[in-house]
Amino acid sequence: RLFDRLHVMTEAEKCRHLDAAIHFVEEIAIAGIRARHPNASPEAVRLRLIAQRLDRATMIRVYGWDSEREGM
């Protein structure tokens, strides 16, 4: 049924569903960060979320934030 539905969806509908899925996964990741670091500021949560996607060297170069120092 899912694949049948995907075949008849417009590109806009597919994009909306993909956007919703990405947002859902991001919210789960944020919840995990907050559970592990309950006292983290919103900025620290944001940096930890970004650090899940980027390598350490890029995080240090772009954001000045070291996941090893901060204790990911």
Secondary structure, DSSP 8 states (H G I E B T S, - for coil): -HHHHHHHS-HHHHHHHHHHHHHHHHHHHHHHHHHH-TT--HHHHHHHHHHTTS-HHHHHHHH---HHHHT-
